[in-house]
Amino acid sequence: ETGVTQSPTHLIKTRGQQVTLRCSSQSGHNTVSWYQQALGQGPQFIFQYYREEENGRGNFPPRFSGLQFPNYSSELNVNALELDDSALYLCASSPGEATNEKLFFGSGTQLSVL
Amino acid sequence: GQNIDQPTEMTATEGAIVQINCTYQTSGFNGLFWYQQHAGEAPTFLSYNVLDGLEEKGRFSSFLSRSKGYSYLLLKELQMKDSASYLCAVRDWKTGSARQLTFGSGTQLTVLP
């Protein structure tokens, strides 16, 4: 069984640039969530995709956008990068929509904005 | 919204027992999770509580009191490898996404020899 994989592991960008982060969900999982984790903080929910549709969003501006593909892999896009966007971006997948289902996290992409 | 509070840091000795507390405020509680996160790694699932009481799983146990908005994670027979951040997270069916988790800031546990 393949776990959640994310790429790249590390990324350095400058303010104003755009970035795309990628995630392959665990085999058999059709729900993908993205979280932002600042240093010393817990993960913060960005949004969730279920069967290619966004079905929930946290308090993040529209410059944070995403996609989910037919194979349930996903992308997180961030436009007009700001210094505060520097964080660990975590992707998590789960088998479906049941609220008692645990999330399986990838190791994340460490984004640094200079 | 939700408020989730947990201690920032804790220290314990190898072989000992440690209890990590978590208090929360939600309008539509729908489950509480504990995750473990080693530095530079993915959070990994430890436990899930939705009803009051104690859930035991090996050296780890988690307790929930919904009326008090309170949970704790109990780690027994501490090992050096248990040094990690422990994240308390809550699901709230009244939030934007009923499936999202709202995390506390984590408790950094250091196990000393």
Interface residues (C-beta under 8 A of the other chain):
Chain A: V4 T31 S33 Y35 G40 Q41 G42 P43 Q44 F45 F47 Q48 N55 G56 R57 G58 L90 S94 E97 T99 N100 K102 L103 F104 F105 G106 S107 G108
Chain B: I4 N30 G31 F33 Y35 G40 E41 A42 P43 T44 F45 Y48 V50 L87 A89 R91 W93 T95 G96 S97 A98 R99 Q100 L101 T102 F103 G104 S105 G106
